[in-house]
Amino acid sequence: MISPNRIKFYLDSWVPVYVALLLLTIPFKPLICIMISITVHELFHFLAAIILKIPVTSVRFHVLGIKMTANTMTNLQEMVCALAGPLGGLTLAWVSNKYFMLSICALLHSIFNLIPLYPLDGGRVLFALISLLLPRGKSEWMCKFFQGMFLSLLFAACLYGSYRYHTGAPLLLLTILILQIKIPCKENLVGVQ
């Protein structure tokens, strides 16, 4: 069982500033829907860790979201924990179908988290699945290959959208920025066997 006394909670210093900016720029109702969606998503990750008896050592709240750190997990445990978050969002979307905005926020959050790029849940699932099927050296290479292919398709789609729909360069520049980020895989994943 996970003892709340053993879990360390951290709050990065920029979180209050980020929350204040969100309150100033996003209307209150959508902001509440986004926060509920994120909370349910992370709660399902935490519940999966409890069910699988994986000790959670820390929870860090930072500008890009919430990160839970757990002890070493097997690839199967990693897959189950990673899929639990989007499952929670899809469950929230289904349960809250009378509240359209909450359903949409939960659905979009789940779909976004299933993008096959690490550190998103889809990237964690991709790596764990490939690691179950292939030896270590090949699984690292395959993971990087699939992530590179996905980023290339994203770049091509943004380039097409910029040309076809005259959306300008923001999406294209964002994609170029993402392409500049080193694609992490096994060597940067802590806690996966």
N, C-alpha and C positions, 0 to 999 in steps of 0.2 A: 504494500500500500504506500502511496505517496504522502509523506508528511508535509503539511504546509510550512512547518518550521524549517525544513531543509531546503525549500525553494527560495532562491534569492530573486527579488524583484528590482529592476533597474529602470530609471527614467532618464533618458538622454536630455541634456540641457536645452536643446532646440525644440522639444515637443511642445511646451507651452506657447512658444512663439508661433509654431506651425498651426496649432489649434486656434490661436487668436486670428491668424490670417485666414484660416478656413471660415471662421465665424463672420469675418468681415466680407468675404467674397462669395460664399455659397449661401443660398437661402436656408433657413433653419430646418424646414421639413426634409429636403433632400439630404442635408448633412446628418440628421438623425438617422435616416434610412441607411446611409453609408456606414455610419458607426455601428448600427445594429448588425448589419451584414458582416462587417469585419469581426465583431465580437463573437457572433455565432460561428463563423468560420474558424477562428482560433480556439473557441471552446470545443469544437468537434475534434480538432487536432489533439487538444489536451485530454479529452475523453478517450480517444483512441490510445493514447499513451498509457492512461490508467488501465484500460481494459487489457492491453498487452503487457502490463506490468513493467513498463519502461520508466525508470526514475527520471523525472524532469528536474534538472539542477538549477536552471535560472529562466526567468522571463524578462526580456528587455523590450521596453517601449521606446521606439525611435521614430524618426520622421518618416521613414519608408514603411512602417508597419510594426508588427510585433514579432519578435523572434524568440522561440523557446529552444533552450539547449537541453539535450537529453544525453544520457549515457549511451554507449555503443549499441547500435541496433543492427539486426540482420537486414539483408536486402528486402526480405518479405515484410518485416516490421516497418521498414522505411516506406515501402509502397503503401501499406495499409494506413499508416499515419499521414502520409502525403495526400492520399485520396479522401481521407476523412474530412478535411477542410472544405473542398468543393462539394462533397456530399452534404455537408451541413448547410452550405449556401443553397444548394438545389432543394433541400428539404424546407428551408425557410421560404424559398420562392413558391413552393407548392402549398405550404401551410398558410402563407399570407396572401393568397390569391385575391382576397377582397381589398387588399391595400396595394394597388397597382405599383406605386413608386417603390415600395419596399421589395416587392417581387422582382421588379426590373433591376434594382440595385444588387440584390442577392444573386440573380441570374448572371448579370454582367461580371460581377466579382468572381463568381465560380468559373465562368468561361475564361476570364483573364488569367486566373491562377492555374488553369490547365494548359497554358502555353508551354511548349516543351523547352523552356530555357531555365537553367539554374540561376537563381535560387527559388524560382516559382515552383509550385507543387508539381506541375507537369514535367519540369526538368528533373526533379527528384524521382518521380515515378519512372521517367525514361531511363535514367541511369540505373536505378535499382532493377528494372526489368532486364536491361541489357546485361547487367552484372550477373543476373541469375542464369542467363543463357550462354554467355561467352566467358572465356578466361579473362583475367584481370587486364592484361595489356591490350587485348582486342576490344574489351568493353570500354576502356577509356577512349580509344581511337574512335569507336563507333558512336559514342556519346557526343564527342566533339564534331564528328561528321554530320550527325542528324541535327545538332544545334546550328551548325554552319549552314546546312541546307535550308533550315527554317528561316534563318536570318536572311539568306539570299532571296528566298521567296518573298519575304516581307519587304525587302529592298525593291524587288521587281514590282510588287503590287503598289508600293508607294510611288515609284517612278511612273508607272502606268496611270495611277490616280492623279498625279500632278499634271501629267500631260493631257489626259482625257477629260478631266473634270475641272481643270484650271484651278486647282486648289493651292497652287504656289508651292513653296519649298519647305514649309514647316514639317510636314510628315517625312519628307525626304531627308531633311537635316537631322531629325530625331533618329531615323533609321541609320544614318551614317554614324551618329554618335553611339548608337547601340553596337554597331559593327566594330567600333574601336575598342570596346570593352573586351578584355580577355575572356574567352569562354572557359569557365572553370568546369572541372569534372572531378574524377575520383581524388586526385591529389589535393584538391581544395575542400573536399567534403569531409567534415569531421563527424565521426559517429556512425559511419556506415562500414560494415565489414565486407 
